Amino acid sequence: MYPLQVHVKMSRKAVSIIASNKKNCARSSFFGCRDRYVSLIRGITLFAILLLIDTGIANAAPSNSAVNGADLSLLWVIPFAGLLLSIAILPLINSSFWHHHYGKVAGFWTLAFLAPFLASYGYSIAIYEFLHTLLLEYIPFIILIFALYTIAGGIFVQGNLRGSPATNTALLLVGWFLASFIGTTGASMVMIRPVLRANDERIHNAHVIVFFIFIVSNVGGALTPLGDPPLFLGFLNGVEFFWPLKFMFAPTVIVTAILLVTFYAVDSYFYRADTRTKPDPTPGSPLRIFGLVNAPLLLLLAGAVLLSGADINLGSVTVFGIEVKTLSILRDVTLLLLAGASLALTQTSYRESNQFNWEPVIEVAKIFLAIFITIIPAIAILKAGQDGSMGGLVKLVTGSDGAPNNFMYFWIVGGLSSFLDNAPTYLIFFNAAGGDAQTLMGPLAQTLLAISAGAVFMGANTYIGNAPNFMVKSIAQQGGVKMPSFFGFMGWSALFLLPCFILVSFLFFN
C-alpha cells in the first residue's frame, strides 16, 4: 500500500474516533464522559502522529513549494475577508445562528479558498502551504490556548468582597498582573466571577465590567507571549520571549495607570450614588482560592514555552519539506501533558463552580483553523511588498524615504484589531513589515512595538476585538449586569481608551 493510501486510511480512522466521541459527549457534560475524552485524545494523537511521520508524503515535496505572493491577485483574499466579516457581523445580527453554525461558516470560507487554490496550484503547493500553516502556527497556537484555558479553569476563587472603589481597583490590578502569565482568557475566567460577586449589590456596576474588559481582557496581556494570541504568534515567528516585557512595558504601564486612576474616579462617583439609594449591602466574606495545584502547572507551562525559544539544537522532523523543530514538538507535548495533569488533579467541583465547559475552546479551534488557512494568500501577498497586489497598503505604512511609518502602523493595526480579531491582524502587518523577526527586534524594533501595541491595546475598543471581550460580556449579562450595547461599549472605549492611545502614539511613534 502506498504511503498516501496509508495516510488517508489512518486519517479516516482518527477522524472517526474524534467524530464518535463528539457525538457521544454531546449528550452529557465533560465530567460525565471522561472515558470518551480519553478516546478523543487517542484520535487527536493518532492524527498528530500521522502528520509528523508520513515520510512517504514528506519525501514527495518539491524543492520550491511555497506560492509566490507577487503572482496572487486580491481575489484570493476574499475568503479571508469574508470569514472575518462573518465573525464580526453574524454574532451581532443573529447570535443564535452563529452559535449553532459557526463551524459550518468557518468551513465554508475555508473550502472557498482551498478548492480553487488546489485547482490552480496543484497538490504539492496546496499541501505544502496547508501543512506549513498547520504545523508551525496553528497546532502550537491552539495547544497553548487549550492548555491555558484548561489549567486556569481549574482555579476557583470563592468569597464575596465588598465592591468599593479601592477593592474593585485592586481586583482589576490583580487581573492585569495575571493576564500576562495565564493569558487574557485565563485571567478573565479566574477574575470575572469574584468581580461580579463583589458588585452584585450595586445599582451601577456595568462600568466595572467595561473597565475589566479594558484592563484584564486586553491591556494586561501585553507583556509576554502567553498573555495575548498576537504576541504568541510573534513568538512562533521568531520574536524572543522577553521582547514584549522589555519593549511593551513602558506603554503598557502608562495605559494601565491612566485606566486604573480613571476607573477609581468613575467608580467612586457611582459608589457614592449607590450608597445613597441602596443601603445595607450584602456582607462580604473573605476570598479563598481553590485548585492551587494548577499554580505550579502554570509555572511549568511558562517554562516550557520559554525553553522552546532557547538556542538549543535537538534536531527536527521534516514533513513535506517543512522542518518542525524537535524542541517545539517537546513544548507542545509538554503543554498537553500539563493540561491532562490539571484535569486529573483538580477536583471536578472547582471547574463546575467556574461553570467550566469546552465550548469556548472548540469555537476558537474551529474559527482559527479557518483563519490560519484563509490568511495564507494575504501573508504571501504582503511578503511580496510593493510588488504584490496589496502594495497600496504597504505604501500606506511606509514613509516617503522607504522607512516604516510607525505612527500609521499603530493606528491601522489598532483600527483593524478593533473590528477584526487582533491575532490575524498582527500576523498580516508583521509580514507587511518584512516578516523577519531579527530585523523587527533590531533596527525596526519601534515598528514591531507599534504592531504589537496596536493589536493588543486596541482589541479592547469593541466586543469583537479580542476573544475574551464577548465572553466576559456574556458572563456578566448572565449575572444580571446590564451591559452596554455594541455601540454603547464603543462609546465607553472612545471616551476612555482613545485618549490613552493618542498619548501612546505621540510618546512612542511620532
C-alpha positions as CSV (number, residue, x, y, z in Angstrom):
1,M,0.0,0.0,0.0
2,Y,1.4,3.4,-1.0
3,P,2.2,5.9,1.9
4,L,-0.6,8.3,0.8
5,Q,-3.1,5.5,0.9
6,V,-2.0,4.5,4.4
7,H,-2.2,8.2,5.5
8,V,-5.8,8.5,4.2
9,K,-6.9,5.2,5.7
10,M,-5.5,6.0,9.1
11,S,-6.6,9.6,9.0
12,R,-10.2,8.4,8.4
13,K,-9.8,6.2,11.5
14,A,-8.6,9.1,13.6
15,V,-11.4,11.4,12.4
16,S,-14.0,8.6,13.1
17,I,-12.7,8.4,16.6
18,I,-13.0,12.1,17.1
19,A,-16.4,12.3,15.5
20,S,-17.8,9.4,17.5
21,N,-16.5,11.0,20.7
22,K,-18.1,14.3,19.9
23,K,-21.5,12.7,19.1
24,N,-21.5,10.7,22.4
25,C,-20.3,13.6,24.6
26,A,-22.9,15.9,23.1
27,R,-25.4,14.2,25.3
28,S,-23.5,14.9,28.6
29,S,-21.1,17.2,30.2
30,F,-17.4,16.8,30.0
31,F,-17.4,15.5,33.6
32,G,-19.7,12.6,32.7
33,C,-17.7,11.3,29.7
34,R,-14.1,11.1,30.7
35,D,-13.7,7.7,29.1
36,R,-14.8,9.2,25.8
37,Y,-12.4,12.1,26.4
38,V,-9.6,9.5,26.5
39,S,-10.9,8.3,23.2
40,L,-10.8,11.8,21.8
41,I,-7.2,12.2,22.9
42,R,-6.3,9.0,21.2
43,G,-7.9,10.2,18.0
44,I,-6.1,13.6,18.1
45,T,-2.8,11.9,19.0
46,L,-3.1,9.5,16.1
47,F,-3.9,12.3,13.7
48,A,-0.8,14.3,15.0
49,I,1.5,11.3,14.6
50,L,0.3,10.9,11.0
51,L,1.2,14.5,10.2
52,L,4.7,14.1,11.7
53,I,5.8,10.7,10.4
54,D,4.2,10.3,7.0
55,T,7.6,10.2,5.3
56,G,6.2,9.0,2.0
57,I,4.4,12.3,1.6
58,A,7.3,14.2,3.1
59,N,9.8,12.9,0.5
60,A,7.4,13.9,-2.3
61,A,7.7,17.6,-1.5
62,P,9.2,19.7,-4.3
63,S,12.2,21.9,-3.5
64,N,10.3,25.1,-4.1
65,S,6.7,24.5,-2.7
66,A,5.8,28.0,-1.4
67,V,3.5,30.1,-3.5
68,N,4.8,33.4,-4.9
69,G,2.8,36.2,-3.5
70,A,3.6,38.5,-6.4
71,D,1.5,36.2,-8.6
72,L,-1.6,36.4,-6.4
73,S,-4.5,38.8,-7.1
74,L,-6.7,40.3,-4.4
75,L,-9.4,37.8,-5.3
76,W,-7.5,35.2,-3.2
77,V,-8.1,37.3,-0.1
78,I,-11.9,37.2,-0.5
79,P,-12.4,34.1,1.7
80,F,-10.3,35.6,4.5
81,A,-12.2,38.9,4.3
82,G,-15.5,37.0,4.2
83,L,-14.6,34.9,7.2
84,L,-13.5,38.0,9.3
85,L,-16.7,39.9,8.3
86,S,-18.8,36.8,9.3
87,I,-17.0,36.7,12.7
88,A,-17.7,40.4,13.2
89,I,-21.3,40.7,11.9
90,L,-23.1,37.4,12.3
91,P,-22.9,37.2,16.2
92,L,-24.5,40.7,16.3
93,I,-27.3,40.3,13.8
94,N,-28.2,36.6,14.6
95,S,-26.4,35.3,17.6
96,S,-28.4,32.0,17.6
97,F,-27.5,31.2,14.1
98,W,-23.8,31.9,14.8
99,H,-23.8,29.9,18.0
100,H,-25.1,26.8,16.2
101,H,-23.4,27.1,12.8
102,Y,-20.1,29.0,13.3
103,G,-18.2,25.7,12.4
104,K,-20.1,25.5,9.1
105,V,-19.5,29.1,8.3
106,A,-15.7,28.7,9.0
107,G,-15.7,25.5,6.9
108,F,-17.5,27.3,4.0
109,W,-14.8,30.0,3.8
110,T,-12.0,27.5,4.2
111,L,-13.2,25.5,1.2
112,A,-13.9,28.7,-0.7
113,F,-10.1,29.2,-0.6
114,L,-8.7,25.7,-0.6
115,A,-10.7,24.3,-3.5
116,P,-9.7,26.9,-6.1
117,F,-6.2,27.1,-4.7
118,L,-5.8,23.3,-5.1
119,A,-7.2,23.5,-8.7
120,S,-4.9,26.4,-9.6
121,Y,-1.6,25.5,-8.0
122,G,-1.8,21.7,-7.7
123,Y,-1.5,19.2,-4.9
124,S,2.2,19.8,-3.9
125,I,1.9,23.6,-3.3
126,A,-1.5,23.3,-1.7
127,I,-0.4,20.6,0.7
128,Y,2.9,22.4,1.5
129,E,1.1,25.7,2.4
130,F,-1.6,23.9,4.4
131,L,0.9,21.8,6.4
132,H,3.3,24.8,6.8
133,T,0.5,26.7,8.5
134,L,-0.8,23.8,10.4
135,L,2.5,22.5,11.9
136,L,4.3,25.8,12.5
137,E,1.5,28.1,13.6
138,Y,-2.0,26.6,14.1
139,I,-1.2,23.5,16.2
140,P,1.2,25.3,18.6
141,F,-1.3,28.2,18.9
142,I,-4.3,26.1,19.7
143,I,-2.4,23.8,22.1
144,L,-1.3,26.9,24.1
145,I,-4.9,28.2,24.2
146,F,-6.2,24.8,25.2
147,A,-3.6,24.4,28.0
148,L,-4.0,27.9,29.4
149,Y,-7.8,27.5,29.3
150,T,-7.8,24.1,30.9
151,I,-5.3,24.9,33.7
152,A,-6.7,28.4,34.5
153,G,-10.2,26.9,34.5
154,G,-9.2,24.7,37.5
155,I,-8.6,27.7,39.7
156,F,-11.7,28.7,41.6
157,V,-11.9,31.9,43.7
158,Q,-14.6,31.8,46.3
159,G,-15.8,34.6,48.5
160,N,-17.5,37.9,48.3
161,L,-15.6,41.1,48.8
162,R,-17.5,44.3,49.1
163,G,-17.2,46.2,45.8
164,S,-15.8,49.5,47.0
165,P,-13.7,51.6,44.6
166,A,-10.5,50.6,46.3
167,T,-11.4,46.9,46.3
168,N,-12.5,46.9,42.6
169,T,-9.3,48.7,41.6
170,A,-7.3,46.1,43.4
171,L,-9.2,43.3,41.7
172,L,-8.5,44.8,38.3
173,L,-4.9,45.2,39.1
174,V,-4.6,41.6,40.2
175,G,-6.3,40.5,36.9
176,W,-4.0,42.8,34.9
177,F,-1.0,41.1,36.5
178,L,-2.3,37.6,35.9
179,A,-3.2,38.3,32.3
180,S,0.5,38.2,31.0
181,F,1.1,34.9,32.7
182,I,-2.1,32.9,32.2
183,G,-3.4,34.8,29.2
184,T,-6.2,37.3,28.9
185,T,-8.7,34.5,28.5
186,G,-7.4,32.7,31.6
187,A,-7.2,35.8,33.8
188,S,-10.7,36.8,32.7
189,M,-12.1,33.4,33.6
190,V,-10.4,33.4,37.0
191,M,-11.3,37.0,38.0
192,I,-14.7,37.8,36.4
193,R,-16.8,36.0,38.9
194,P,-15.1,37.4,42.0
195,V,-15.6,40.9,40.5
196,L,-19.3,40.1,39.7
197,R,-19.9,38.9,43.3
198,A,-18.2,41.9,44.8
199,N,-20.5,44.2,42.9
200,D,-23.8,42.2,42.8
201,E,-25.5,44.6,45.3
202,R,-24.6,47.7,43.4
203,I,-27.1,49.5,41.2
204,H,-24.3,50.9,38.9
205,N,-21.9,48.1,38.1
206,A,-21.7,47.9,34.3
207,H,-18.8,50.3,34.2
208,V,-16.8,47.9,36.4
209,I,-17.1,45.2,33.7
210,V,-16.3,47.6,30.9
211,F,-13.0,48.6,32.6
212,F,-12.4,44.9,33.4
213,I,-12.5,44.2,29.6
214,F,-10.2,47.1,29.0
215,I,-7.6,46.2,31.6
216,V,-7.8,42.4,32.3
217,S,-9.1,41.1,29.0
218,N,-6.8,43.2,26.8
219,V,-4.1,45.6,28.1
220,G,-2.9,43.1,30.8
221,G,-1.8,40.6,28.2
222,A,0.9,42.8,26.6
223,L,4.0,41.7,28.5
224,T,4.6,38.1,27.5
225,P,3.7,35.7,24.5
226,L,1.5,33.9,27.0
227,G,-0.6,37.0,27.5
228,D,-2.4,37.6,24.2
229,P,-2.6,35.5,21.0
230,P,-0.9,38.1,18.7
231,L,2.2,38.0,20.8
232,F,2.4,34.2,20.8
233,L,2.2,34.3,17.0
234,G,5.1,36.7,17.1
235,F,7.0,34.2,19.3
236,L,6.2,31.4,16.9
237,N,7.7,33.6,14.1
238,G,11.0,34.1,16.0
239,V,10.3,37.1,18.4
240,E,12.1,36.4,21.7
241,F,10.0,35.5,24.7
242,F,11.1,38.5,26.8
243,W,10.9,41.1,23.9
244,P,7.4,42.2,24.9
245,L,8.4,42.7,28.5
246,K,11.3,44.8,27.5
247,F,9.7,47.0,24.9
248,M,6.0,46.9,25.8
249,F,6.5,47.6,29.5
250,A,6.5,51.4,29.3
251,P,3.4,51.9,27.1
252,T,1.6,49.2,29.0
253,V,2.2,50.7,32.4
254,I,1.3,54.1,31.2
255,V,-2.0,53.0,29.7
256,T,-2.8,50.8,32.7
257,A,-2.0,53.5,35.2
258,I,-4.3,56.0,33.4
259,L,-7.1,53.5,33.2
260,L,-6.8,52.5,36.9
261,V,-6.8,56.1,38.1
262,T,-9.7,56.9,35.8
263,F,-11.6,53.8,36.9
264,Y,-11.2,54.7,40.6
265,A,-12.6,58.2,40.0
266,V,-15.5,56.9,37.9
267,D,-16.3,54.0,40.4
268,S,-16.1,56.4,43.3
269,Y,-18.8,58.6,41.7
270,F,-21.1,55.7,41.1
271,Y,-20.3,54.2,44.5
272,R,-21.5,57.4,46.3
273,A,-24.7,57.3,44.2
274,D,-25.2,53.6,45.1
275,T,-24.8,54.2,48.9
276,R,-27.4,56.9,48.8
277,T,-30.0,54.8,47.0
278,K,-29.3,51.2,48.1
279,P,-28.1,50.9,51.7
280,D,-27.3,47.7,53.6
281,P,-25.3,45.7,51.0
282,T,-24.7,42.0,51.5
283,P,-21.9,41.5,54.0
284,G,-18.7,40.5,52.4
285,S,-16.8,37.3,53.0
286,P,-13.0,36.7,52.6
287,L,-11.6,35.3,49.4
288,R,-10.5,31.7,49.3
289,I,-8.6,30.2,46.4
290,F,-9.1,26.5,45.4
291,G,-7.4,24.4,42.8
292,L,-3.9,25.8,43.7
293,V,-2.4,22.6,42.3
294,N,-2.8,24.4,39.0
295,A,-0.3,27.2,40.0
296,P,2.8,25.1,39.6
297,L,1.4,23.7,36.3
298,L,1.1,27.3,35.0
299,L,4.8,27.9,36.0
300,L,5.8,24.7,34.2
301,L,3.8,25.8,31.2
302,A,5.6,29.2,31.1
303,G,8.9,27.4,31.5
304,A,8.1,25.0,28.6
305,V,7.2,27.9,26.3
306,L,10.3,29.9,27.3
307,L,12.6,26.9,26.8
308,S,11.2,26.2,23.4
309,G,12.6,29.6,22.2
310,A,16.1,28.9,23.5
311,D,19.1,28.4,21.2
312,I,19.2,24.6,21.7
313,N,19.5,22.3,18.7
314,L,17.8,19.0,19.2
315,G,17.3,18.4,15.5
316,S,14.0,18.5,13.6
317,V,11.4,16.4,11.9
318,T,10.8,17.1,8.2
319,V,7.2,16.9,6.9
320,F,6.6,17.7,3.2
321,G,9.7,19.8,3.1
322,I,8.8,21.6,6.3
323,E,11.2,21.4,9.3
324,V,9.5,21.1,12.7
325,K,11.9,21.6,15.5
326,T,12.1,18.8,18.0
327,L,12.1,21.4,20.7
328,S,8.8,22.8,19.5
329,I,7.3,19.3,19.5
330,L,8.5,18.7,23.0
331,R,6.9,22.0,24.1
332,D,3.6,21.1,22.6
333,V,3.6,17.6,24.1
334,T,4.6,19.1,27.5
335,L,1.7,21.6,27.3
336,L,-0.8,18.7,26.5
337,L,0.6,16.7,29.5
338,L,0.2,19.7,31.8
339,A,-3.4,20.2,30.7
340,G,-4.0,16.5,31.3
341,A,-2.4,16.7,34.7
342,S,-4.7,19.6,35.5
343,L,-7.8,17.6,34.5
344,A,-6.6,14.6,36.6
345,L,-5.5,16.6,39.7
346,T,-8.2,19.2,40.0
347,Q,-11.5,18.5,41.8
348,T,-14.4,18.4,39.5
349,S,-16.4,20.7,41.8
350,Y,-13.9,23.6,41.2
351,R,-14.5,23.5,37.4
352,E,-18.2,23.2,37.9
353,S,-18.2,26.2,40.2
354,N,-16.4,28.1,37.4
355,Q,-19.1,26.9,35.0
356,F,-16.3,25.4,33.0
357,N,-17.1,23.9,29.6
358,W,-15.3,23.2,26.4
359,E,-17.4,25.4,24.1
360,P,-15.0,28.4,24.0
361,V,-12.0,26.3,23.1
362,I,-14.0,24.4,20.4
363,E,-15.1,27.7,18.9
364,V,-11.6,29.1,18.9
365,A,-10.2,25.9,17.4
366,K,-12.7,25.9,14.5
367,I,-12.6,29.6,13.7
368,F,-8.8,29.9,14.0
369,L,-8.2,26.9,11.8
370,A,-10.2,28.7,9.1
371,I,-8.4,31.9,9.8
372,F,-4.9,30.4,9.6
373,I,-5.8,28.7,6.3
374,T,-7.6,31.5,4.6
375,I,-4.9,34.0,5.6
376,I,-2.2,32.1,3.6
377,P,-2.6,34.2,0.4
378,A,-2.8,37.5,2.3
379,I,0.5,36.8,4.0
380,A,2.1,35.7,0.7
381,I,1.0,38.9,-1.0
382,L,2.3,41.1,1.8
383,K,5.6,39.3,1.8
384,A,5.9,40.4,-1.9
385,G,5.9,44.0,-0.6
386,Q,5.1,46.7,-3.1
387,D,5.3,44.1,-5.9
388,G,2.2,42.4,-4.5
389,S,-1.4,43.3,-5.0
390,M,-1.5,44.9,-1.6
391,G,1.3,47.3,-2.5
392,G,-1.0,50.2,-1.6
393,L,-1.4,49.0,2.0
394,V,2.4,48.6,2.2
395,K,2.9,52.2,0.9
396,L,0.4,53.5,3.5
397,V,2.6,52.3,6.3
398,T,5.8,53.3,4.6
399,G,7.3,56.8,4.6
400,S,8.5,58.7,1.6
401,D,12.0,57.6,2.4
402,G,11.1,54.0,2.4
403,A,11.3,53.6,6.2
404,P,8.3,52.2,8.2
405,N,5.7,54.8,9.4
406,N,5.3,53.5,12.9
407,F,2.5,56.0,13.7
408,M,0.4,54.6,10.8
409,Y,1.3,51.0,11.8
410,F,0.0,51.6,15.3
411,W,-3.3,53.2,14.2
412,I,-4.0,50.9,11.2
413,V,-3.2,47.7,13.1
414,G,-5.2,49.0,16.1
415,G,-8.2,50.2,14.0
416,L,-8.4,46.8,12.3
417,S,-7.9,44.9,15.5
418,S,-10.9,46.8,16.9
419,F,-13.3,45.1,14.5
420,L,-11.4,42.1,13.3
421,D,-9.7,39.6,15.6
422,N,-6.3,41.0,16.7
423,A,-4.3,37.8,16.1
424,P,-4.6,37.6,12.3
425,T,-4.3,41.4,12.1
426,Y,-1.0,41.2,13.9
427,L,0.2,38.4,11.6
428,I,-0.7,40.4,8.5
429,F,1.2,43.5,9.4
430,F,4.1,41.5,10.9
431,N,4.6,40.3,7.4
432,A,3.9,43.7,5.8
433,A,6.9,44.9,7.9
434,G,9.1,42.2,6.3
435,G,8.3,39.2,8.5
436,D,11.9,38.8,9.7
437,A,11.9,38.6,13.5
438,Q,15.6,39.5,13.8
439,T,15.2,42.7,11.8
440,L,12.0,43.6,13.6
441,M,13.6,43.1,17.0
442,G,16.7,45.1,15.9
443,P,16.6,48.2,13.7
444,L,12.8,48.0,13.3
445,A,12.0,47.4,17.0
446,Q,9.7,50.5,17.1
447,T,7.8,49.1,14.2
448,L,7.3,45.8,15.9
449,L,6.3,47.8,19.1
450,A,3.7,49.7,17.0
451,I,2.2,46.5,15.6
452,S,2.2,44.7,19.0
453,A,0.7,47.7,20.9
454,G,-1.9,48.4,18.3
455,A,-3.0,44.7,18.2
456,V,-3.1,44.2,22.0
457,F,-4.3,47.5,23.2
458,M,-7.0,48.3,20.6
459,G,-8.5,44.9,20.8
460,A,-10.3,46.5,23.7
461,N,-12.2,49.0,21.5
462,T,-15.1,46.7,20.8
463,Y,-16.7,43.5,22.0
464,I,-15.3,41.6,19.0
465,G,-11.7,42.9,19.0
466,N,-10.4,40.1,21.3
467,A,-11.9,36.7,22.2
468,P,-12.3,37.3,26.0
469,N,-14.3,40.5,25.5
470,F,-17.5,38.8,24.3
471,M,-17.1,36.0,26.8
472,V,-16.9,38.5,29.7
473,K,-19.9,40.4,28.4
474,S,-22.0,37.2,28.2
475,I,-21.0,36.0,31.7
476,A,-21.8,39.5,33.2
477,Q,-25.2,39.5,31.5
478,Q,-25.9,36.1,32.9
479,G,-25.0,37.5,36.3
480,G,-27.6,40.3,35.9
481,V,-25.4,43.2,34.8
482,K,-27.0,45.5,32.2
483,M,-24.0,45.7,29.8
484,P,-23.8,48.4,27.1
485,S,-24.8,47.6,23.6
486,F,-22.2,47.1,20.9
487,F,-22.1,50.8,20.0
488,G,-22.6,51.8,23.7
489,F,-19.4,49.9,24.5
490,M,-17.7,51.7,21.7
491,G,-18.8,55.0,23.3
492,W,-17.0,53.9,26.6
493,S,-13.9,53.0,24.7
494,A,-13.9,56.2,22.7
495,L,-14.2,58.2,25.9
496,F,-11.6,56.4,28.0
497,L,-9.3,54.4,25.7
498,L,-8.7,56.7,22.7
499,P,-7.1,59.5,24.7
500,C,-4.7,56.8,26.1
501,F,-3.9,55.6,22.6
502,I,-3.4,59.1,21.3
503,L,-0.9,59.8,24.1
504,V,1.0,56.5,23.4
505,S,1.2,57.2,19.7
506,F,2.8,60.6,20.3
507,L,5.1,59.4,23.0
508,F,6.4,56.3,21.2
509,F,5.6,56.5,17.4
510,N,5.6,60.2,16.4
